[in-house]
């Protein structure tokens, strides 16, 4: 039997997290060091996974399937393709970064915090590899609990308000998805096969009306998580109140779950409804890009500004996916990874400075260049990456999205381009106020004790900076592993009858599937 590498990647954080609970609470460094070493295990396994991943194969690979509840048609089925491979790597890479970055931030109940971060990693990885709809829903829900504990226990003064809002939004979306999921499985079951297997459900025969209802039930659940305007209002509060590590996980990975699930489930399960919904979805994505950028500009809190910028950036991801163009979809998938890296890095950098000054108010800063040059340089690189400067990773993603969108929805791409300009305006304005000029009040007060970044803090940001430049300068290894899956995705939609906006596929899906099986 082949080594079940996906199962080990998914469950190793959970198993090691429980081991962590048996360690002494004090001194907290014991739990912190152990958790950090533990978090390297799934990272190492995911690197092995990447080395074994066939980049030329656009279908699901390394599938592991075991009957779980056979009478209900539920199986433990996991697999990986070009949509999920980089998100898995992003998840396993950000977790040790979060643990390292929270070293001094979390002093109270540090062991429990590390445990919940590992459990959160387990839930996120499970959702990324699940190819059984029930299993996906299970992991989707399981992600909620550790994030709720992280926000509710280690969050800011208004954490309970942010927590209730976060849970209510997420649970509402989950309830809609559950109803639609059960209806879909029961309709499919009328053919004599009761199953939650996603590949079987792709071929379920539904009337157009059924497709529309089910599509929107799934889509609303996923749009809340993205979040897409107007379902975004929980995000700024959650980001503002979450501890630094929570914000990094939230922006770095959790937001990507909505876009990923939209791509994996909502569109291919209901292709005709998804295609006809394009004016609404594209309109919301473009409005979100401009709205997020305009609301970000006047924000006084740095974390809140980055949170609204996420609304704008994730609008680009949805625009790319909904371009139904190979280049645009590829850009959308890559941009999920890019946003996770850059926004995660920004939240870390802001969190490190907050640790020293205990304020994130932009007006209280100024002149940090002379006091904290390492912070200023790293923050500048991340700022450039956020606005998509050529040579950085976001440039590649946004360029592909806009190019793909121009080919199918030129009016939408033209409006969305203004988001790039506005992004430059609010990010550079924030940078100028925080880093240049005369010393701000909080910097003056703390100048003698305001240390620059420590080696530990630089080390935690170093992998992010490496990928910012690697993807920005040489994106081929990343794109070449996404493109075959995008081709299969578009071919599947075209084969299902979604032909209004999708060109004829370049590949024969049936023969490709046979090759993949062999």
Secondary structure, 3 states (H helix, E strand, C coil): CCCCHHHHHHHHHHHHHHHHHCCCCCCHHHHHHHHHHHHHHHHHHHHHHHHHCCCCCCCCEEEEEEEEEHHHCEEEEEEECCCCHHHHHHHHHHHHHHHHHCCCCCCCCHHHHHHHHHHHHHHHHHHHHECEHHHHHHHHHHHHHHHHHHHHHHCCCCHHHHHHHHHHHHHHHHHHHHHHHHHHHHHHHCCCCCCCEHHHHCCCCCCHHHHHHHHHHHHHHHHHHHCCCCCCHHHHHHHHHCCHHHHHHHHHHHHHHHHHHHHHHHHHHCHHHHHHCHHHHHHHHHHHHHHHHHHHHCCCEHHHHHHHHHHHHHHHHHHHHCCCCHHHHHHHHHHHHHHHHHHHHHHHHHHHHHHHHCCCEHHHCCCHHHHCHHHHHHHHHHHHHHCCCCCCHHHHHHHHHHHHHHHHCHHHHHHHHHHHHHHHHHHHHHHHHHHCCCCCHHHHHHCCCCCCCCHHHHHHHHHHHHHHHHHHHCCHHHHHHHHHHHHHHHHHHHHCCCCCCCCCCCCCHHHHHHHHHC
